[in-house]
Amino acid sequence: MEEKRLQEAARVLAIYLRNLLDTFWSSDDNRSSFLKAVDRALILRDADIEQFSLSFPVKKGDASRVSSWTSGLVWRNVEKLSLALDGARSKFFLPPCLFTCATLRDLELYVPTKLKVPATVSFPSLRRLSLNSLVFTDDYSTQKLFSGCPVLNELSLINCNWANLKSVTISASNLLSLIIYETGGQLQLFGRCCEIMVYGVSLKYFRYKGGFLNDYYFDNSYVDKAEILTPTLRLRHVSYRLYKLFREFSSMKMLTTSSSSFKVVQTYNASELLAQIPLFSNLATLIFEENPVNIYCEGLLRMFQNCPSLQTLVFSEGVRLWCLDAEEDGVLRPQPPCFLETLEKIEVHAFHGNRDELAALKVLLKNAMVLEKLIITCSDSFEGGPEKLKDVNNQLADLPRGSSKCCEFICSLRP
């Protein structure tokens, strides 16, 4: 929850700074002074530049200037480079020397235009690559770009456009982190998609957020920790692509997802997938984000059945019991093996203290037979203060518990 607050604060700050920048760039005098200052900084400095970050709106006539700056940075052995060039048009391109920079270790590009990849690509030292809003032009050049990063550890692909591609392979034996966002470009949803093969990697961390505009394959690859967040799109291809990721990540130890993921899998367009949810034999931690979770969601119950080693269960946005035909005695049938043997900790956040939430907690407490710790954090909009909290704690204390080990029981307001 603390991380979410920091993310929201960062988002608000980013909007504020963006507004300040828009005001700054609206003045031709400010823009001219800025361009001259960068020119002087690069011309007058003979020493190496370890780190350089540039963010400004590109206008007509700026392409050669930015290319000259970038070439100068490469010549000065830059190691960390961030370019955010909003407003770039189709004729804008980065200098070829950037793609053979031997010293570059960290590269961030936000250039919302077609990426022109030169004949030679070689990043022998590049450990981290982040591409934001780029338009990939063809299979060959895109493949060449990824193949030119032999020691890559972290790769982020944020709202990039793959519509011009049929297939591409990402294969970097040292790759540990892969982040993919497809939250923009929804017009591509019903058009052609790209087959993206991730081959021969052992990822410590994988994060995907979006509506599965493209098709992802993980061949001869392993993922330790995954975050997969999808909107509730009742489309058959979304269901199958999500299910495929679950199947290919079945050996992971930690999964963060949303309740909408299971609504997608159990949709009438692909209901047969429910019976094929894979066995997650190593999954120890399951975290739900973005939406409250209905504890009697059929897809969720199937998931619990297939997580025999689950130890920690986290509901970041709360838990509910909405299903009218839930068992009157509150017993899950069949009871998931993890509830009987391994589930030791449950966390519920964004708690309001209403009847639906208490009903869900009653089910969880009754079925978790080896539970040791239940942690509940109240929502920002929790009403009633300490008196209401005391009343809720009394109601929770009276709920029957299946575990005699559940000695740690914490319900508190968020600090």
C-alpha positions as CSV (number, residue, x, y, z in Angstrom):
1,M,0.0,0.0,0.0
2,E,2.9,2.4,0.8
3,E,4.3,1.7,-2.7
4,K,0.9,2.6,-4.2
5,R,0.9,5.9,-2.3
6,L,4.4,6.7,-3.6
7,Q,3.3,5.8,-7.2
8,E,0.3,8.1,-6.9
9,A,2.5,11.0,-5.5
10,A,4.9,10.4,-8.4
11,R,2.1,10.6,-10.9
12,V,0.8,13.9,-9.5
13,L,4.3,15.3,-9.5
14,A,4.8,14.2,-13.1
15,I,1.6,16.0,-14.2
16,Y,2.7,19.1,-12.3
17,L,6.2,19.1,-13.9
18,R,4.7,18.4,-17.3
19,N,2.5,21.5,-17.0
20,L,5.5,23.6,-16.0
21,L,7.4,22.3,-19.0
22,D,4.6,23.0,-21.4
23,T,4.5,26.6,-20.0
24,F,8.3,26.8,-20.4
25,W,8.4,25.5,-24.0
26,S,5.6,27.8,-25.1
27,S,8.1,30.7,-25.0
28,D,10.4,30.9,-28.1
29,D,13.0,32.7,-26.0
30,N,13.1,29.9,-23.4
31,R,13.4,27.3,-26.2
32,S,16.2,29.2,-27.9
33,S,18.1,29.7,-24.7
34,F,17.8,26.0,-23.9
35,L,19.1,24.8,-27.3
36,K,22.1,27.2,-27.0
37,A,22.9,26.0,-23.5
38,V,23.0,22.3,-24.6
39,D,25.1,23.3,-27.6
40,R,27.6,25.0,-25.3
41,A,27.6,22.3,-22.7
42,L,28.6,19.6,-25.3
43,I,31.0,21.8,-27.4
44,L,33.0,23.1,-24.5
45,R,33.2,19.8,-22.6
46,D,36.1,17.6,-23.6
47,A,35.8,15.1,-20.8
48,D,33.7,12.0,-20.8
49,I,30.0,12.3,-19.9
50,E,28.8,9.4,-17.8
51,Q,25.1,10.3,-17.7
52,F,22.9,12.5,-19.8
53,S,19.1,13.0,-19.8
54,L,17.2,15.1,-22.4
55,S,13.5,15.8,-22.5
56,F,12.0,18.4,-24.8
57,P,9.4,18.7,-27.7
58,V,11.0,18.3,-31.1
59,K,10.0,20.8,-33.7
60,K,10.7,21.1,-37.4
61,G,14.4,21.6,-38.0
62,D,15.5,20.0,-34.7
63,A,16.4,16.6,-36.1
64,S,20.0,17.5,-37.1
65,R,20.6,19.2,-33.8
66,V,19.5,16.3,-31.7
67,S,21.5,13.9,-34.0
68,S,24.6,16.1,-33.4
69,W,24.0,16.1,-29.6
70,T,23.6,12.3,-29.6
71,S,26.7,11.8,-31.7
72,G,28.7,14.1,-29.3
73,L,27.5,12.0,-26.3
74,V,28.6,8.8,-28.0
75,W,32.0,10.4,-28.7
76,R,32.3,11.3,-25.0
77,N,31.7,7.7,-23.9
78,V,28.2,8.2,-22.4
79,E,27.2,5.3,-20.2
80,K,23.6,6.2,-19.3
81,L,21.4,8.0,-21.8
82,S,17.7,9.0,-21.6
83,L,16.0,10.7,-24.6
84,A,12.4,11.8,-24.3
85,L,11.6,13.6,-27.6
86,D,8.0,14.3,-27.8
87,G,6.6,15.5,-31.1
88,A,9.1,13.6,-33.2
89,R,7.8,13.0,-36.7
90,S,8.4,10.3,-39.3
91,K,11.5,12.0,-40.8
92,F,13.2,12.1,-37.4
93,F,15.9,9.5,-36.8
94,L,18.7,8.8,-34.3
95,P,22.3,8.8,-35.6
96,P,23.7,5.4,-36.6
97,C,26.7,5.8,-34.2
98,L,24.3,5.5,-31.2
99,F,23.5,1.9,-32.2
100,T,27.2,0.9,-31.9
101,C,28.1,2.8,-28.7
102,A,30.5,0.5,-26.8
103,T,30.2,2.3,-23.5
104,L,26.4,2.6,-23.2
105,R,25.0,0.6,-20.3
106,D,21.6,2.1,-19.8
107,L,19.4,3.5,-22.6
108,E,15.9,5.0,-22.4
109,L,14.1,6.1,-25.6
110,Y,10.8,7.8,-25.7
111,V,10.5,8.8,-29.4
112,P,7.0,8.3,-30.7
113,T,7.9,7.8,-34.3
114,K,9.2,5.0,-36.6
115,L,12.5,3.6,-35.3
116,K,15.1,3.6,-38.1
117,V,17.6,0.9,-37.3
118,P,21.0,1.1,-39.1
119,A,22.8,-1.7,-40.9
120,T,25.0,-2.5,-37.8
121,V,23.7,-2.8,-34.2
122,S,26.1,-3.6,-31.4
123,F,25.6,-2.7,-27.8
124,P,28.4,-4.8,-26.1
125,S,27.9,-3.2,-22.7
126,L,24.1,-2.4,-22.6
127,R,22.5,-3.8,-19.5
128,R,19.2,-1.9,-19.5
129,L,17.0,-0.9,-22.4
130,S,13.7,0.9,-22.2
131,L,11.7,1.7,-25.4
132,N,8.6,3.8,-25.1
133,S,6.0,4.6,-27.8
134,L,8.4,3.6,-30.7
135,V,7.0,2.3,-34.0
136,F,8.8,-0.8,-35.1
137,T,9.0,-0.8,-38.9
138,D,9.8,-4.4,-40.0
139,D,10.7,-7.9,-38.7
140,Y,14.4,-7.8,-39.8
141,S,15.4,-4.4,-38.3
142,T,13.6,-5.1,-35.0
143,Q,15.2,-8.5,-34.7
144,K,18.6,-6.9,-35.4
145,L,18.0,-4.4,-32.6
146,F,17.3,-7.1,-30.0
147,S,20.1,-9.4,-31.2
148,G,22.6,-6.6,-30.8
149,C,22.2,-6.6,-27.0
150,P,24.1,-9.7,-25.9
151,V,24.5,-8.8,-22.2
152,L,21.1,-7.2,-21.6
153,N,19.7,-7.6,-18.1
154,E,16.5,-5.5,-18.2
155,L,14.2,-4.8,-21.1
156,S,11.1,-2.6,-21.0
157,L,8.7,-2.2,-23.9
158,I,6.1,0.5,-23.1
159,N,3.2,1.1,-25.5
160,C,5.3,0.3,-28.6
161,N,3.6,-0.3,-31.9
162,W,4.2,-3.8,-33.4
163,A,1.6,-3.5,-36.2
164,N,4.2,-3.6,-39.0
165,L,5.7,-6.9,-37.7
166,K,4.7,-10.6,-38.1
167,S,7.2,-12.1,-35.7
168,V,10.3,-11.3,-33.7
169,T,12.5,-13.2,-31.1
170,I,13.9,-11.8,-27.9
171,S,16.8,-14.0,-26.8
172,A,19.3,-12.7,-24.3
173,S,20.8,-15.3,-21.9
174,N,21.5,-12.7,-19.2
175,L,18.0,-11.2,-19.3
176,L,16.5,-11.0,-15.8
177,S,13.6,-8.5,-16.1
178,L,11.1,-8.0,-18.9
179,I,8.3,-5.4,-18.7
180,I,5.7,-5.0,-21.4
181,Y,2.8,-2.5,-21.4
182,E,0.2,-2.4,-24.1
183,T,-2.2,0.1,-22.6
184,G,-2.3,2.3,-25.7
185,G,-3.0,1.8,-29.4
186,Q,-6.3,0.0,-28.9
187,L,-7.0,0.4,-32.6
188,Q,-4.6,-2.4,-33.2
189,L,-6.8,-4.7,-31.2
190,F,-8.8,-6.1,-34.1
191,G,-6.0,-5.8,-36.6
192,R,-2.9,-8.0,-37.2
193,C,-0.8,-8.9,-34.2
194,C,2.9,-9.8,-33.9
195,E,4.1,-13.1,-32.6
196,I,6.8,-12.3,-30.0
197,M,9.0,-15.2,-28.9
198,V,11.0,-14.9,-25.7
199,Y,13.6,-17.7,-26.0
200,G,16.1,-19.2,-23.6
201,V,15.8,-16.8,-20.7
202,S,15.5,-17.2,-16.9
203,L,13.6,-14.2,-15.8
204,K,13.6,-13.1,-12.2
205,Y,10.8,-10.7,-13.0
206,F,8.1,-10.3,-15.7
207,R,5.4,-7.7,-15.8
208,Y,2.7,-7.4,-18.4
209,K,-0.2,-4.9,-18.5
210,G,-2.6,-4.5,-21.3
211,G,-5.2,-6.2,-23.5
212,F,-3.0,-8.7,-25.3
213,L,-2.7,-6.9,-28.6
214,N,0.1,-9.3,-29.5
215,D,0.8,-13.0,-29.0
216,Y,3.6,-13.9,-26.6
217,Y,5.5,-17.2,-26.5
218,F,8.0,-18.2,-23.9
219,D,10.1,-21.1,-25.2
220,N,12.7,-22.8,-23.1
221,S,12.3,-20.0,-20.6
222,Y,11.7,-19.7,-16.8
223,V,10.0,-17.0,-14.8
224,D,10.4,-16.6,-11.1
225,K,8.1,-13.7,-10.3
226,A,5.3,-12.5,-12.7
227,E,2.8,-9.6,-12.7
228,I,0.0,-10.0,-15.3
229,L,-2.7,-7.4,-15.3
230,T,-5.5,-7.3,-17.9
231,P,-8.7,-5.4,-18.4
232,T,-12.0,-7.3,-18.3
233,L,-12.3,-7.8,-22.0
234,R,-14.7,-10.7,-22.9
235,L,-12.8,-11.5,-26.0
236,R,-11.8,-15.1,-26.9
237,H,-8.2,-14.2,-28.0
238,V,-7.6,-12.3,-24.7
239,S,-8.7,-15.4,-22.8
240,Y,-6.5,-17.8,-24.7
241,R,-3.4,-15.5,-24.6
242,L,-3.8,-15.0,-20.9
243,Y,-4.2,-18.7,-20.3
244,K,-1.2,-19.4,-22.4
245,L,1.0,-17.2,-20.2
246,F,-0.4,-18.9,-17.1
247,R,0.5,-22.3,-18.6
248,E,4.0,-21.2,-19.6
249,F,4.7,-19.6,-16.2
250,S,3.3,-22.6,-14.2
251,S,6.6,-23.0,-12.4
252,M,6.7,-19.4,-11.0
253,K,7.0,-18.8,-7.3
254,M,5.1,-15.4,-7.1
255,L,2.2,-14.1,-9.1
256,T,0.5,-10.7,-9.0
257,T,-2.7,-10.4,-11.1
258,S,-6.2,-9.0,-10.9
259,S,-9.6,-10.5,-10.3
260,S,-10.5,-9.5,-13.9
261,S,-8.0,-12.0,-15.1
262,F,-10.2,-14.9,-13.9
263,K,-13.3,-13.3,-15.2
264,V,-11.5,-13.2,-18.6
265,V,-10.6,-16.9,-18.4
266,Q,-14.1,-18.0,-17.3
267,T,-15.9,-15.9,-19.9
268,Y,-18.5,-17.8,-22.0
269,N,-16.3,-17.2,-25.0
270,A,-13.6,-19.6,-23.6
271,S,-15.2,-21.3,-20.7
272,E,-13.4,-24.6,-21.6
273,L,-10.2,-23.0,-20.2
274,L,-11.4,-23.4,-16.6
275,A,-10.9,-27.1,-16.7
276,Q,-7.4,-26.6,-18.1
277,I,-5.9,-24.2,-15.6
278,P,-2.4,-25.5,-15.0
279,L,-0.9,-26.8,-11.8
280,F,1.2,-24.1,-10.1
281,S,3.2,-26.4,-8.0
282,N,5.8,-23.8,-6.8
283,L,3.5,-20.8,-6.3
284,A,4.0,-19.5,-2.8
285,T,2.6,-16.0,-3.0
286,L,-0.5,-14.8,-4.9
287,I,-1.4,-11.1,-4.9
288,F,-4.5,-9.5,-6.3
289,E,-4.4,-5.9,-7.4
290,E,-6.6,-3.3,-9.1
291,N,-10.0,-4.6,-8.2
292,P,-11.8,-6.1,-5.2
293,V,-12.0,-9.9,-5.4
294,N,-15.2,-12.0,-5.2
295,I,-14.1,-15.0,-3.1
296,Y,-16.6,-17.2,-4.9
297,C,-15.4,-16.4,-8.4
298,E,-15.3,-19.8,-10.2
299,G,-12.0,-19.0,-11.9
300,L,-10.4,-18.0,-8.6
301,L,-11.6,-21.2,-6.8
302,R,-10.1,-23.2,-9.7
303,M,-6.9,-21.3,-9.2
304,F,-6.8,-22.1,-5.5
305,Q,-7.3,-25.8,-6.3
306,N,-4.2,-25.8,-8.4
307,C,-1.8,-24.0,-6.0
308,P,-0.9,-26.8,-3.6
309,S,2.1,-24.8,-2.1
310,L,0.4,-21.4,-1.6
311,Q,1.6,-19.8,1.6
312,T,0.7,-16.1,1.3
313,L,-2.5,-14.6,-0.2
314,V,-2.9,-10.8,-0.6
315,F,-6.0,-8.8,-1.6
316,S,-4.6,-5.4,-2.3
317,E,-8.0,-3.8,-3.2
318,G,-10.2,-5.8,-0.8
319,V,-12.3,-8.9,-0.8
320,R,-16.0,-9.5,-1.1
321,L,-18.6,-12.2,-1.1
322,W,-21.2,-11.3,-3.8
323,C,-22.4,-14.7,-5.0
324,L,-25.9,-15.3,-3.8
325,D,-25.6,-19.1,-4.1
326,A,-22.6,-19.4,-1.9
327,E,-22.6,-22.3,0.6
328,E,-24.6,-21.4,3.7
329,D,-22.1,-23.0,6.0
330,G,-19.2,-21.0,4.3
331,V,-17.2,-24.2,3.5
332,L,-15.5,-24.2,0.1
333,R,-16.3,-27.4,-1.8
334,P,-14.0,-29.0,-2.6
335,Q,-11.6,-27.3,-0.1
336,P,-8.4,-26.2,-1.8
337,P,-5.3,-28.3,-0.7
338,C,-3.4,-25.1,0.1
339,F,-6.2,-24.0,2.6
340,L,-5.8,-27.3,4.3
341,E,-2.0,-27.6,4.4
342,T,0.1,-24.6,3.5
343,L,-1.7,-21.2,3.6
344,E,-0.2,-19.4,6.6
345,K,-0.8,-15.7,5.9
346,I,-3.6,-13.6,4.4
347,E,-3.5,-9.8,3.9
348,V,-6.6,-7.8,3.1
349,H,-6.2,-4.1,2.2
350,A,-8.7,-1.3,1.3
351,F,-11.0,-2.7,3.9
352,H,-14.3,-0.8,4.6
353,G,-15.9,-3.0,7.2
354,N,-19.2,-3.7,5.4
355,R,-21.2,-6.9,5.4
356,D,-19.9,-8.3,2.1
357,E,-16.3,-8.0,3.3
358,L,-17.0,-9.6,6.6
359,A,-18.8,-12.5,4.9
360,A,-15.8,-13.0,2.7
361,L,-13.4,-13.0,5.7
362,K,-15.7,-15.5,7.4
363,V,-15.2,-17.9,4.5
364,L,-11.4,-17.4,4.4
365,L,-11.0,-17.8,8.2
366,K,-13.2,-20.9,8.3
367,N,-11.4,-22.7,5.4
368,A,-7.8,-21.7,6.1
369,M,-6.9,-24.6,8.4
370,V,-3.2,-23.7,9.1
371,L,-3.5,-19.9,9.0
372,E,-1.1,-18.2,11.4
373,K,-1.6,-14.5,10.5
374,L,-4.4,-12.3,9.2
375,I,-3.5,-8.7,8.5
376,I,-6.3,-6.2,7.5
377,T,-5.6,-2.5,6.5
378,C,-8.6,-0.2,6.3
379,S,-9.3,1.9,3.3
380,D,-8.6,5.7,3.1
381,S,-12.4,6.1,3.0
382,F,-13.0,4.1,6.1
383,E,-15.7,5.9,8.0
384,G,-16.3,6.0,11.8
385,G,-12.8,6.3,13.1
386,P,-11.5,4.4,16.1
387,E,-15.0,3.6,17.4
388,K,-16.0,1.9,14.1
389,L,-12.7,0.1,14.0
390,K,-13.2,-1.2,17.5
391,D,-16.7,-2.5,16.5
392,V,-15.3,-4.2,13.4
393,N,-12.5,-5.8,15.3
394,N,-15.1,-7.2,17.8
395,Q,-17.0,-8.7,14.8
396,L,-13.9,-10.2,13.3
397,A,-12.9,-11.7,16.7
398,D,-16.2,-13.5,16.9
399,L,-15.8,-15.2,13.4
400,P,-15.2,-18.9,13.6
401,R,-11.7,-20.0,12.7
402,G,-10.5,-23.2,11.2
403,S,-7.0,-22.8,12.4
404,S,-6.0,-22.9,16.0
405,K,-2.6,-21.4,15.0
406,C,-4.2,-18.0,14.0
407,C,-2.8,-16.1,17.0
408,E,-1.8,-12.9,15.1
409,F,-4.8,-10.9,14.0
410,I,-4.3,-7.3,13.1
411,C,-6.9,-4.8,11.8
412,S,-5.8,-1.2,11.7
413,L,-6.3,2.1,10.0
414,R,-3.8,2.9,7.3
415,P,-1.0,5.1,8.7
